[in-house]
Amino acid sequence: MKNTEARSDEINTGAESMVTVAVYDTTYVAGLAKSELESYDIPVFLVDEYTIGVNSLYANALGGIKVKVPERYAEDASRILRQELLPEEEALMQDFESSTQPFPKSLAWLYLLLGASGVVGFIMMLLRA
Protein backbone atom coordinates (compact mmCIF):
# COMPACT_ATOMS: atom_id res chain seq x y z
CA MET A 1 0.00 0.00 0.00
CA LYS A 2 1.32 3.45 -0.97
CA ASN A 3 1.89 6.20 1.53
CA THR A 4 -0.54 8.94 0.48
CA GLU A 5 0.58 11.45 3.09
CA ALA A 6 2.40 14.43 1.67
CA ARG A 7 5.36 15.73 3.58
CA SER A 8 5.46 19.47 4.14
CA ASP A 9 8.87 19.84 2.44
CA GLU A 10 7.51 18.16 -0.69
CA ILE A 11 4.62 20.60 -0.85
CA ASN A 12 6.74 23.75 -0.52
CA THR A 13 9.46 22.85 -3.04
CA GLY A 14 7.36 23.70 -6.10
CA ALA A 15 5.52 26.64 -4.59
CA GLU A 16 6.26 30.07 -5.99
CA SER A 17 6.42 32.99 -3.59
CA MET A 18 3.49 35.38 -3.61
CA VAL A 19 4.01 39.14 -3.90
CA THR A 20 1.64 41.87 -2.71
CA VAL A 21 0.86 44.18 -5.64
CA ALA A 22 -1.90 46.29 -4.06
CA VAL A 23 -3.75 46.90 -0.79
CA TYR A 24 -7.40 47.97 -0.55
CA ASP A 25 -9.71 48.97 2.32
CA THR A 26 -12.94 47.44 1.03
CA THR A 27 -13.82 44.01 -0.26
CA TYR A 28 -15.66 45.58 -3.19
CA VAL A 29 -12.60 47.34 -4.62
CA ALA A 30 -10.35 44.36 -3.88
CA GLY A 31 -12.82 42.13 -5.73
CA LEU A 32 -12.74 44.45 -8.74
CA ALA A 33 -8.94 44.30 -8.77
CA LYS A 34 -9.06 40.51 -8.52
CA SER A 35 -11.52 40.27 -11.41
CA GLU A 36 -9.37 42.56 -13.56
CA LEU A 37 -6.24 40.48 -12.96
CA GLU A 38 -8.10 37.21 -13.53
CA SER A 39 -9.30 38.53 -16.90
CA TYR A 40 -5.60 38.60 -17.87
CA ASP A 41 -5.22 34.97 -16.62
CA ILE A 42 -3.14 36.05 -13.62
CA PRO A 43 -3.73 33.90 -10.53
CA VAL A 44 -4.79 36.11 -7.59
CA PHE A 45 -5.17 35.55 -3.87
CA LEU A 46 -6.79 38.08 -1.52
CA VAL A 47 -5.44 38.08 2.03
CA ASP A 48 -7.81 39.08 4.87
CA GLU A 49 -10.72 39.47 2.47
CA TYR A 50 -13.23 37.61 4.62
CA THR A 51 -12.05 39.00 7.94
CA ILE A 52 -12.44 42.59 6.75
CA GLY A 53 -15.66 41.66 4.96
CA VAL A 54 -17.19 40.56 8.26
CA ASN A 55 -16.10 43.69 10.13
CA SER A 56 -14.73 46.59 8.13
CA LEU A 57 -13.22 48.14 11.26
CA TYR A 58 -10.50 45.48 11.09
CA ALA A 59 -9.14 47.03 7.88
CA ASN A 60 -6.81 49.42 9.72
CA ALA A 61 -5.66 46.80 12.20
CA LEU A 62 -4.85 44.22 9.52
CA GLY A 63 -3.43 46.67 7.01
CA GLY A 64 -6.21 46.27 4.45
CA ILE A 65 -6.97 43.55 1.92
CA LYS A 66 -3.76 42.52 0.21
CA VAL A 67 -3.83 41.46 -3.44
CA LYS A 68 -1.16 38.79 -3.91
CA VAL A 69 0.05 37.25 -7.16
CA PRO A 70 2.89 34.84 -7.99
CA GLU A 71 6.23 36.63 -8.27
CA ARG A 72 6.55 36.11 -12.04
CA TYR A 73 3.27 38.01 -12.61
CA ALA A 74 3.99 40.87 -10.18
CA GLU A 75 5.19 43.44 -12.72
CA ASP A 76 2.33 42.85 -15.16
CA ALA A 77 -0.23 42.82 -12.35
CA SER A 78 0.93 46.14 -10.93
CA ARG A 79 0.87 47.71 -14.41
CA ILE A 80 -2.66 46.43 -14.97
CA LEU A 81 -3.87 47.79 -11.64
CA ARG A 82 -2.27 51.17 -12.40
CA GLN A 83 -4.16 51.00 -15.72
CA GLU A 84 -1.01 51.16 -17.81
CA LEU A 85 -0.64 49.30 -21.06
CA LEU A 86 1.32 46.06 -21.11
CA PRO A 87 4.21 45.87 -23.63
CA GLU A 88 2.18 43.71 -26.04
CA GLU A 89 -0.76 46.13 -25.80
CA GLU A 90 1.55 49.08 -26.53
CA ALA A 91 2.79 47.30 -29.65
CA LEU A 92 -0.81 46.73 -30.79
CA MET A 93 -1.66 50.41 -30.23
CA GLN A 94 1.37 51.55 -32.22
CA ASP A 95 0.45 49.21 -35.07
CA PHE A 96 -3.12 50.52 -35.03
CA GLU A 97 -2.06 54.18 -34.95
CA SER A 98 0.38 53.72 -37.80
CA SER A 99 -2.22 51.94 -39.95
CA THR A 100 -5.06 54.48 -39.51
CA GLN A 101 -5.36 57.23 -42.08
CA PRO A 102 -5.59 60.86 -40.95
CA PHE A 103 -8.91 62.65 -41.41
CA PRO A 104 -8.87 64.46 -44.78
CA LYS A 105 -9.00 68.23 -44.33
CA SER A 106 -11.14 68.71 -47.42
CA LEU A 107 -13.97 66.80 -45.74
CA ALA A 108 -13.57 68.88 -42.59
CA TRP A 109 -14.37 72.04 -44.54
CA LEU A 110 -17.38 70.35 -46.10
CA TYR A 111 -18.73 69.36 -42.67
CA LEU A 112 -18.10 72.88 -41.38
CA LEU A 113 -20.06 74.37 -44.28
CA LEU A 114 -22.95 71.93 -43.79
CA GLY A 115 -23.09 72.73 -40.08
CA ALA A 116 -23.01 76.48 -40.70
CA SER A 117 -25.79 76.24 -43.28
CA GLY A 118 -27.87 74.23 -40.80
CA VAL A 119 -27.42 76.90 -38.14
CA VAL A 120 -28.32 79.68 -40.61
CA GLY A 121 -31.39 77.71 -41.72
CA PHE A 122 -32.49 77.23 -38.10
CA ILE A 123 -32.12 80.97 -37.40
CA MET A 124 -34.10 81.84 -40.53
CA MET A 125 -36.86 79.48 -39.46
CA LEU A 126 -37.05 81.17 -36.04
CA LEU A 127 -37.22 84.64 -37.64
CA ARG A 128 -40.14 83.67 -39.87
CA ALA A 129 -42.20 82.34 -36.99
C-alpha positions as CSV (number, residue, x, y, z in Angstrom):
1,M,0.0,0.0,0.0
2,K,1.3,3.4,-1.0
3,N,1.9,6.2,1.5
4,T,-0.5,8.9,0.5
5,E,0.6,11.4,3.1
6,A,2.4,14.4,1.7
7,R,5.4,15.7,3.6
8,S,5.5,19.5,4.1
9,D,8.9,19.8,2.4
10,E,7.5,18.2,-0.7
11,I,4.6,20.6,-0.9
12,N,6.7,23.7,-0.5
13,T,9.5,22.8,-3.0
14,G,7.4,23.7,-6.1
15,A,5.5,26.6,-4.6
16,E,6.3,30.1,-6.0
17,S,6.4,33.0,-3.6
18,M,3.5,35.4,-3.6
19,V,4.0,39.1,-3.9
20,T,1.6,41.9,-2.7
21,V,0.9,44.2,-5.6
22,A,-1.9,46.3,-4.1
23,V,-3.7,46.9,-0.8
24,Y,-7.4,48.0,-0.6
25,D,-9.7,49.0,2.3
26,T,-12.9,47.4,1.0
27,T,-13.8,44.0,-0.3
28,Y,-15.7,45.6,-3.2
29,V,-12.6,47.3,-4.6
30,A,-10.3,44.4,-3.9
31,G,-12.8,42.1,-5.7
32,L,-12.7,44.4,-8.7
33,A,-8.9,44.3,-8.8
34,K,-9.1,40.5,-8.5
35,S,-11.5,40.3,-11.4
36,E,-9.4,42.6,-13.6
37,L,-6.2,40.5,-13.0
38,E,-8.1,37.2,-13.5
39,S,-9.3,38.5,-16.9
40,Y,-5.6,38.6,-17.9
41,D,-5.2,35.0,-16.6
42,I,-3.1,36.0,-13.6
43,P,-3.7,33.9,-10.5
44,V,-4.8,36.1,-7.6
45,F,-5.2,35.6,-3.9
46,L,-6.8,38.1,-1.5
47,V,-5.4,38.1,2.0
48,D,-7.8,39.1,4.9
49,E,-10.7,39.5,2.5
50,Y,-13.2,37.6,4.6
51,T,-12.0,39.0,7.9
52,I,-12.4,42.6,6.8
53,G,-15.7,41.7,5.0
54,V,-17.2,40.6,8.3
55,N,-16.1,43.7,10.1
56,S,-14.7,46.6,8.1
57,L,-13.2,48.1,11.3
58,Y,-10.5,45.5,11.1
59,A,-9.1,47.0,7.9
60,N,-6.8,49.4,9.7
61,A,-5.7,46.8,12.2
62,L,-4.8,44.2,9.5
63,G,-3.4,46.7,7.0
64,G,-6.2,46.3,4.4
65,I,-7.0,43.5,1.9
66,K,-3.8,42.5,0.2
67,V,-3.8,41.5,-3.4
68,K,-1.2,38.8,-3.9
69,V,0.0,37.3,-7.2
70,P,2.9,34.8,-8.0
71,E,6.2,36.6,-8.3
72,R,6.5,36.1,-12.0
73,Y,3.3,38.0,-12.6
74,A,4.0,40.9,-10.2
75,E,5.2,43.4,-12.7
76,D,2.3,42.8,-15.2
77,A,-0.2,42.8,-12.3
78,S,0.9,46.1,-10.9
79,R,0.9,47.7,-14.4
80,I,-2.7,46.4,-15.0
81,L,-3.9,47.8,-11.6
82,R,-2.3,51.2,-12.4
83,Q,-4.2,51.0,-15.7
84,E,-1.0,51.2,-17.8
85,L,-0.6,49.3,-21.1
86,L,1.3,46.1,-21.1
87,P,4.2,45.9,-23.6
88,E,2.2,43.7,-26.0
89,E,-0.8,46.1,-25.8
90,E,1.6,49.1,-26.5
91,A,2.8,47.3,-29.6
92,L,-0.8,46.7,-30.8
93,M,-1.7,50.4,-30.2
94,Q,1.4,51.6,-32.2
95,D,0.4,49.2,-35.1
96,F,-3.1,50.5,-35.0
97,E,-2.1,54.2,-34.9
98,S,0.4,53.7,-37.8
99,S,-2.2,51.9,-39.9
100,T,-5.1,54.5,-39.5
101,Q,-5.4,57.2,-42.1
102,P,-5.6,60.9,-40.9
103,F,-8.9,62.7,-41.4
104,P,-8.9,64.5,-44.8
105,K,-9.0,68.2,-44.3
106,S,-11.1,68.7,-47.4
107,L,-14.0,66.8,-45.7
108,A,-13.6,68.9,-42.6
109,W,-14.4,72.0,-44.5
110,L,-17.4,70.3,-46.1
111,Y,-18.7,69.4,-42.7
112,L,-18.1,72.9,-41.4
113,L,-20.1,74.4,-44.3
114,L,-22.9,71.9,-43.8
115,G,-23.1,72.7,-40.1
116,A,-23.0,76.5,-40.7
117,S,-25.8,76.2,-43.3
118,G,-27.9,74.2,-40.8
119,V,-27.4,76.9,-38.1
120,V,-28.3,79.7,-40.6
121,G,-31.4,77.7,-41.7
122,F,-32.5,77.2,-38.1
123,I,-32.1,81.0,-37.4
124,M,-34.1,81.8,-40.5
125,M,-36.9,79.5,-39.5
126,L,-37.1,81.2,-36.0
127,L,-37.2,84.6,-37.6
128,R,-40.1,83.7,-39.9
129,A,-42.2,82.3,-37.0
